Structure formats: C-alpha cells, structure tokens
C-alpha cells in the first residue's frame, strides 16, 4: 500500500476540532540582525508558544521555492509533485467561476510596460479594484473571441483577474506569459508539446490584441498571464482523511484551492477580526478549519520590512480569540517564506507550532525561525502536518498488528 492509502485506511471521524492557521509568507531573513518575526512584538504568541511543540517545515523540499498552490497542497496533506494544480483554476474557483473540464483558465495581472515592451511594474501600481472592474468590462466587450475560442475575463482584487478560454482542444501544457520580475521584456506563452502550440497561438494573438486596446489605460497598459490550467482529478479531504473541512480566506486563489480539495468555503469579511468571527460562528459545524491571513506575504513581496512586522503584530493581537476556542489541535505556520530582502517567495523553511493536550511542550520561548529550529519537531516536510494533526486529534487508528 502507498502512504496515501495507509492514511486513508487509518483515518476515522471523531468530534475533535482541528484548526490550521496559515500566516502567508511568514518566514523571513535578517535585516540588521533580526527577521520580521524577531523584530515583531508578539506577546500573545510568546505566551502560547511554550505550551506547544515547535519546529521548522519545508513547504516542498530542500531548496525548492514554492508557489502558493503547491505549498498549500502540501499543508493540506497532498503531494505537490503528484497533484499539480495550476493557479488559473484555483483563482477561477475562488471567485465562483463555473468551469468545465474543457475550459482553460489563467491568473492575470494588469501591468505596466514602457515603450520598449519592458515590464516596469508587474502590478500596475496596484490599481484599485474599481479600476480593475472597469478595464475588465472594457476588454470583455472589445475581445470576445480569438480563433474560435471564446474569451471571458473576470475581475479580482486590485490588479488581479482571471481569464478563461472556452473552446475545443485547448491545452494547459504552456509556459507562463509573464517574466515574473520587473525589468524584463513582456513575453507570450509557448506550448510545451506539439499539441499545445495551437493553444499558445490563440493566447498570444489575444495578448497582441490586448496590448493594442489597453494603450489608453496606462499604468494598466498590458497584462501578464500565468498558471494556465484545467480542472484536475483530485480526491477530497473528506475522502482521504474523514474530515468535515471548512476554509476561511479572503483571497480567491486560496478559496479556490480549498474548494478543489473539498472544503466548504465560508463567507467572511475582509478584516482579520471578521475572519475570526466567521471561525467562531461556524465552530460547531465542522471538524477541520483552515484560516488564512495574507498581509505578511504582501508586505514581503513589496520589500517592506516595517509593514511585514506590523502585519505580524496585527495578527498576534487577534490570536487570543482563536486560542479561546480551545481546539483539540492547533497548527500555526506559514505556506512559504517571503523575505523582504528578496521581495519574493523563497525556499527557506517556516516555523511551525503544534498544540494539543497530547503534545510534549518543549518550552520554546518565542515563535521565530531561530527559536523554532530548536524545537522537538525538528525540520520536516509540510505534507506531514495533516497526519500529525489527525494523530493529535485521535483521528488515526493503529497501523498494523
């Protein structure tokens, strides 16, 4: 039997409550001797951490920098090398776009290019969500079809949107039409197989048309596309772990991924406090909760050390409301590191905290990278978090005689 099959055979449904708190981009690198976590004032975490078991997790594997999709899949107990899910599908499902198995979805950014086609701002100055809606409506009316494929564009938050191509024979084995960093020339997509070349041609023709009609919309005068994907075949968390899972997240991509693995998506407001109130309101209805806090990652990608520290401190202030729910198992960690010196995701391991009445507290004084590396959990792959949660929630039978 494979490990997945063993876990599925051992899992049992119980009334114990499991909460996974994911602080996006939590890990960092020192600036003037301290990481963002070390610089932050976190009195609530400091009081709680000594009661828990601590360690470090690698989102994927040593040295591999993860996207948000693979790192979250691993947190949810899925092998990200086996279950590769494109960001386009996650974004689309996150904003309730009905997809068929034949649809091709992509995550998009409005961006700024100069007269030479060089990307000078991948986020178009983080245009307002209202401006985003205006431009998406314009593009939807201007370009409805390319080479027989229907095109639909759906606004997201700020500079983000989702693009869906509908037509026969569309492929998702494509390169990103995004240089990923400022200072590089905007590019089209390429097919990674002979069969995908036709799809690449459709997308690149669409991009050409978009660049023409967006000229008056500076700074949003181009688009970048990545995560071309179609709906995959993936088992749910209920099937695999006998859980009744629910997700609380404000950003579409995270809701989309949670929906793919069978979580109930709970409606919530934008603020941290509203997310916690949603958790409290629904606490009796489910036995596994994933709650996601985005702000540290945003500050990290902007290279704003002080803002990331402030975001961590804001989260610390609302944590007692979660602690007071007295879940049987609580995990607090990140999906990946986003160090402000790098302004991007990185391969560095994340601190993790595990609390239940069956853990052996290791007395770690602070929830930071350097403190947690001394914890009893050691350093391990993020995929192992769910089995640890299930065990501490008494949701796994004994294996073998």
VENZIZI-V730507 format. One record per residue. N is the residue number from 1. RES is the residue in three letters. PSI is psi in radians with two decimals (* if undefined). OMEGA is omega in whole degrees, 0 to 359 (NA if undefined). NEAR is the number of other C-alpha atoms within 12 Angstrom. Layout:
N/RES/PSI/OMEGA/NEAR
N/RES/PSI/OMEGA/NEAR
//
This chain:
1/UNK/2.57/174/9
2/UNK/2.89/178/8
3/UNK/-0.69/179/17
4/UNK/-0.76/180/23
5/UNK/-0.67/178/15
6/UNK/-0.85/180/18
7/UNK/-0.74/181/29
8/UNK/-0.65/181/29
9/UNK/-0.45/182/22
10/UNK/-0.40/187/24
11/UNK/2.40/176/30
12/UNK/2.64/179/25
13/UNK/2.27/176/29
14/UNK/3.11/180/23
15/UNK/-0.02/182/22
16/UNK/2.54/185/32
17/UNK/2.27/181/36
18/UNK/2.30/177/46
19/UNK/2.26/174/45
20/UNK/1.95/178/42
21/UNK/2.07/181/43
22/UNK/1.97/176/42
23/UNK/1.81/189/41
24/UNK/2.26/175/44
25/UNK/0.47/191/49
26/UNK/-0.67/184/53
27/UNK/2.62/181/48
28/UNK/-2.98/176/46
29/UNK/2.65/184/35
30/UNK/2.42/165/21
31/UNK/2.16/187/20
32/UNK/0.69/172/11
33/UNK/-0.12/182/12
34/UNK/2.46/169/22
35/UNK/3.03/179/30
36/UNK/-0.71/178/41
37/UNK/-0.67/181/48
38/UNK/-0.53/180/35
39/UNK/-0.40/184/27
40/UNK/2.58/173/31
41/UNK/1.91/186/25
42/UNK/1.20/184/29
43/UNK/-0.62/182/23
44/UNK/-0.73/175/27
45/UNK/-0.69/181/34
46/UNK/-0.60/179/27
47/UNK/-0.54/186/20
48/UNK/-0.63/187/32
49/UNK/-0.73/181/37
50/UNK/-0.28/180/26
51/UNK/-0.08/189/28
52/UNK/3.07/171/34
53/UNK/2.41/186/39
54/UNK/2.88/178/43
55/UNK/-2.83/177/39
56/UNK/2.52/176/39
57/UNK/2.52/170/41
58/UNK/2.11/184/38
59/UNK/-0.75/182/49
60/UNK/-1.22/180/37
61/UNK/2.94/181/25
62/UNK/2.25/172/17
63/UNK/-0.08/182/13
64/UNK/2.12/177/21
65/UNK/2.10/186/26
66/UNK/2.60/163/32
67/UNK/2.97/182/33
68/UNK/-0.57/180/42
69/UNK/-1.03/180/39
70/UNK/-0.68/182/36
71/UNK/-0.64/177/44
72/UNK/-0.68/176/47
73/UNK/-0.78/179/43
74/UNK/-0.75/177/37
75/UNK/-0.59/181/44
76/UNK/0.07/175/50
77/UNK/0.27/181/37
78/UNK/2.49/178/38
79/UNK/1.94/184/28
80/UNK/-0.30/176/28
81/UNK/-0.49/180/19
82/UNK/-0.74/183/16
83/UNK/1.53/180/24
84/UNK/2.04/183/33
85/UNK/2.16/182/40
86/UNK/2.64/184/37
87/UNK/-0.53/180/42
88/UNK/-0.81/179/44
89/UNK/-0.75/180/47
90/UNK/-0.76/179/45
91/UNK/-0.74/182/49
92/UNK/-0.84/180/45
93/UNK/-0.54/180/39
94/UNK/-0.44/177/38
95/UNK/0.43/171/33
96/UNK/0.61/173/22
97/UNK/2.17/179/30
98/UNK/2.02/180/22
99/UNK/2.52/169/30
100/UNK/2.96/181/21
101/UNK/-0.28/181/22
102/UNK/-0.16/183/22
103/UNK/2.57/177/32
104/UNK/2.09/183/47
105/UNK/2.63/176/45
106/UNK/2.57/172/46
107/UNK/2.38/182/42
108/UNK/2.63/170/42
109/UNK/2.37/161/44
110/UNK/2.43/185/49
111/UNK/3.03/179/42
112/UNK/2.24/173/37
113/UNK/2.65/177/34
114/UNK/-3.02/185/24
115/UNK/-0.31/179/15
116/UNK/0.06/180/12
117/UNK/0.23/179/24
118/UNK/2.34/178/24
119/UNK/2.03/180/32
120/UNK/-0.27/177/28
121/UNK/1.89/183/34
122/UNK/-0.23/184/36
123/UNK/0.18/177/35
124/UNK/0.70/180/31
125/UNK/0.36/185/24
126/UNK/1.06/179/24
127/UNK/2.78/182/30
128/UNK/2.73/177/21
129/UNK/-0.58/178/21
130/UNK/-0.75/178/17
131/UNK/-0.68/176/26
132/UNK/-0.88/181/35
133/UNK/-0.72/180/24
134/UNK/-0.81/182/24
135/UNK/-0.70/179/38
136/UNK/-0.72/178/38
137/UNK/-0.73/178/19
138/UNK/-0.85/181/22
139/UNK/-0.68/180/33
140/UNK/-0.59/178/25
141/UNK/-0.57/184/17
142/UNK/-0.69/185/21
143/UNK/1.75/183/30
144/UNK/-0.32/184/24
145/UNK/2.50/176/23
146/UNK/2.10/177/27
147/UNK/0.72/178/22
148/UNK/-0.14/178/21
149/UNK/2.22/176/27
150/UNK/2.51/183/25
151/UNK/2.26/177/32
152/UNK/2.41/180/33
153/UNK/2.35/186/43
154/UNK/2.15/181/38
155/UNK/2.60/173/37
156/UNK/-2.52/178/36
157/UNK/2.46/176/30
158/UNK/-2.03/187/26
159/UNK/0.00/189/36
160/UNK/2.63/175/42
161/UNK/3.00/176/47
162/UNK/2.38/179/46
163/UNK/2.34/179/46
164/UNK/2.17/174/44
165/UNK/2.28/181/42
166/UNK/2.11/181/31
167/UNK/2.95/182/24
168/UNK/2.50/172/17
169/UNK/0.25/179/21
170/UNK/2.45/183/33
171/UNK/2.71/179/35
172/UNK/0.10/176/40
173/UNK/1.33/187/28
174/UNK/2.64/172/35
175/UNK/2.75/177/30
176/UNK/2.46/173/32
177/UNK/1.08/187/34
178/UNK/2.12/179/37
179/UNK/-0.15/176/27
180/UNK/-0.36/180/29
181/UNK/2.66/174/23
182/UNK/2.72/177/22
183/UNK/-0.04/178/18
184/UNK/2.73/181/20
185/UNK/2.40/175/25
186/UNK/2.57/185/35
187/UNK/2.87/175/29
188/UNK/-2.97/178/30
189/UNK/2.79/176/34
190/UNK/2.49/176/28
191/UNK/2.37/180/25
192/UNK/0.03/175/18
193/UNK/2.88/178/15
194/UNK/-0.70/183/14
195/UNK/-0.43/184/17
196/UNK/-0.17/184/23
197/UNK/-0.63/179/23
198/UNK/-0.75/178/28
199/UNK/-0.74/178/37
200/UNK/-0.69/178/36
201/UNK/-0.70/178/26
202/UNK/-0.82/182/32
203/UNK/-0.75/182/45
204/UNK/-0.57/175/30
205/UNK/-0.68/177/24
206/UNK/-0.78/179/38
207/UNK/-0.70/179/32
208/UNK/-0.77/179/26
209/UNK/-0.69/180/22
210/UNK/-0.77/181/34
211/UNK/-0.56/178/32
212/UNK/-0.82/187/19
213/UNK/-0.30/181/24
214/UNK/0.00/182/27
215/UNK/-0.67/180/22
216/UNK/-0.06/189/15
217/UNK/0.36/178/26
218/UNK/2.33/15/26
219/UNK/-0.10/180/29
220/UNK/1.17/187/38
221/UNK/0.19/172/39
222/UNK/3.05/175/45
223/UNK/2.64/175/52
224/UNK/2.36/183/47
225/UNK/2.41/174/42
226/UNK/2.93/178/39
227/UNK/0.63/176/39
228/UNK/2.21/186/43
229/UNK/2.80/175/38
230/UNK/2.87/183/35
231/UNK/2.19/180/35
232/UNK/3.01/175/26
233/UNK/1.92/185/14
234/UNK/2.35/179/23
235/UNK/2.70/181/24
236/UNK/2.85/176/27
237/UNK/-0.51/176/37
238/UNK/-0.74/179/27
239/UNK/-0.73/186/23
240/UNK/-0.66/190/32
241/UNK/0.10/180/38
242/UNK/0.62/181/28
243/UNK/2.72/168/36
244/UNK/1.52/192/33
245/UNK/2.62/177/38
246/UNK/2.64/182/40
247/UNK/2.45/176/46
248/UNK/1.85/183/47
249/UNK/2.54/183/42
250/UNK/-0.37/183/34
251/UNK/2.42/187/37
252/UNK/-0.73/185/38
253/UNK/-0.69/183/43
254/UNK/-0.64/174/42
255/UNK/-0.70/180/38
256/UNK/-0.79/180/41
257/UNK/-0.74/179/48
258/UNK/-0.70/179/42
259/UNK/-0.66/180/37
260/UNK/-0.62/181/42
261/UNK/0.26/169/40
262/UNK/0.26/178/29
263/UNK/2.56/169/32
264/UNK/2.24/181/30
265/UNK/1.98/183/37
266/UNK/2.34/179/33
267/UNK/2.34/182/25
268/UNK/2.83/175/25
269/UNK/-3.05/186/17
270/UNK/-0.47/188/21
271/UNK/2.81/177/22
272/UNK/-0.74/182/32
273/UNK/-0.66/178/25
274/UNK/-0.62/176/23
275/UNK/-0.77/180/34
276/UNK/-0.68/177/38
277/UNK/-0.64/176/24
278/UNK/-0.72/177/30
279/UNK/-0.84/182/42
280/UNK/-0.72/182/26
281/UNK/-0.58/186/18
282/UNK/0.21/191/26
283/UNK/-0.56/183/30
284/UNK/-0.22/188/20
285/UNK/-0.31/184/20
286/UNK/2.89/179/30
287/UNK/-0.04/175/37
288/UNK/2.24/179/44
289/UNK/2.28/171/45
290/UNK/2.09/178/49
291/UNK/2.26/192/47
292/UNK/2.29/176/46
293/UNK/2.13/193/39
294/UNK/-0.52/197/37
295/UNK/-0.70/180/33
296/UNK/-0.63/179/44
297/UNK/-0.71/180/41
298/UNK/-0.78/179/32
299/UNK/-0.68/178/32
300/UNK/-0.75/180/38
301/UNK/-0.46/176/30
302/UNK/-0.09/182/27
303/UNK/0.44/185/25
304/UNK/1.61/184/26
305/UNK/-0.85/182/36
306/UNK/-0.67/180/26
307/UNK/-0.63/177/24
308/UNK/-0.72/176/41
309/UNK/-0.79/180/35
310/UNK/-0.69/179/26
311/UNK/-0.71/178/34
312/UNK/-0.73/180/44
313/UNK/-0.62/178/29
314/UNK/-0.73/178/27
315/UNK/-0.71/180/38
316/UNK/-0.62/183/33
317/UNK/-0.46/182/23
318/UNK/-0.13/182/26
319/UNK/-0.64/179/35
320/UNK/-0.55/178/21
321/UNK/-0.53/176/22
322/UNK/-0.77/180/37
323/UNK/-0.67/184/31
324/UNK/-0.26/175/17
325/UNK/-0.26/179/22
326/UNK/0.95/176/20
327/UNK/2.69/178/32
328/UNK/-0.58/178/32
329/UNK/2.32/177/39
330/UNK/2.23/172/45
331/UNK/2.34/173/48
332/UNK/2.11/182/46
333/UNK/-2.91/176/45
334/UNK/2.85/177/48
335/UNK/-0.49/179/52
336/UNK/2.97/172/46
337/UNK/2.51/172/49
338/UNK/1.37/183/44
339/UNK/2.34/180/41
340/UNK/-0.53/177/34
341/UNK/-0.48/181/27
342/UNK/-0.38/184/27
343/UNK/0.59/181/26
344/UNK/2.97/172/33
345/UNK/2.77/177/39
346/UNK/3.04/183/35
347/UNK/-0.05/186/28
348/UNK/2.49/180/33
349/UNK/2.72/181/42
350/UNK/2.56/172/46
351/UNK/2.61/178/47
352/UNK/2.52/178/51
353/UNK/2.28/178/51
354/UNK/2.14/180/47
355/UNK/2.30/166/38
356/UNK/2.98/179/32
357/UNK/-0.07/178/21
358/UNK/0.09/175/20
359/UNK/2.78/174/26
360/UNK/1.78/182/20
361/UNK/2.37/182/23
362/UNK/0.06/172/26
363/UNK/0.24/177/24
364/UNK/2.29/190/32
365/UNK/-0.52/183/29
366/UNK/2.59/177/35
367/UNK/1.44/177/46
368/UNK/2.94/181/40
369/UNK/-0.83/185/38
370/UNK/-0.60/177/29
371/UNK/-0.77/185/29
372/UNK/-0.43/179/36
373/UNK/-0.21/177/29
374/UNK/-0.02/185/23
375/UNK/2.88/185/33
376/UNK/-0.39/181/24
377/UNK/-0.31/180/29
378/UNK/-2.61/180/26
379/UNK/2.20/186/28
380/UNK/2.87/181/27
381/UNK/2.54/181/35
382/UNK/-0.47/179/43
383/UNK/-0.41/184/30
384/UNK/-0.06/182/30
385/UNK/-0.82/182/41
386/UNK/-0.82/176/41
387/UNK/-0.67/177/33
388/UNK/-0.72/178/35
389/UNK/-0.78/180/41
390/UNK/-0.77/180/42
391/UNK/-0.81/181/32
392/UNK/-0.37/174/30
393/UNK/0.15/182/35
394/UNK/0.74/180/25
395/UNK/0.24/176/32
396/UNK/2.26/173/27
397/UNK/2.94/176/22
398/UNK/2.55/179/14
399/UNK/2.13/177/15
400/UNK/3.07/185/7
401/UNK/*/NA/4
//
